């Protein structure tokens, strides 16, 4: 892949990731519920990605079996938990706001890294953290008297950011030298299993019988665009551009989400909320540029 093609791949990946919140909200309008939707999303995505790896990287996929306990820890405490929070947040808050709040995760990674003594926070990182959290405050409308703040939606969205931050830190610590596609294949599979157990315990109906054609179409789109295709495109771009530059380009995701939410869901942000979204994106750019950290977009 040439550098220009890699750049296009990462931009396209960001656009694909950006569809998740919008497609999920559309699926809710068709009667979908968070846990069953997540189970089917991850089950189908794990099957697709596992099949792809069996053809392209069979040895790496099979050797990953010895790391199942580590992948399970990442899935249950980080990625799976973040996904649950993200999908529940979308029941209570707009796609735009949930996505903006999710992108607080780089700032949370920096704070947790400093607390754990793994990295020092310099002036640039401090400024990025301040920008991010100030932007989050503006985005949820805390300073906007015309905006009704949905506390539950905000809590779930920030929970998703915390979960992905934990996933980022733990993956760097536990499986940093493992192929990323293999990590995601096992993460999808184990997240599907864990969330499936949770859904069964809480009495959710997991049978696909009764799903409307429209809901099947939305589920297929959720699996293909922001899950399977987005991951392949992003990781393909990382191999050429490197993780830091790919991470910078991927900050376009919240912009794409806001545009899609405006076009497909009729969402509107106030001037203060728009400024908050801009501050969050600015904080991410400041944090990641230049950065040697292996951080990509929120692969939720």
Order of alpha helices (4+ residues) and beta strands (2+ residues): alpha-alpha-alpha-alpha-alpha-alpha-alpha-alpha-alpha-alpha-alpha-alpha-alpha-alpha-alpha
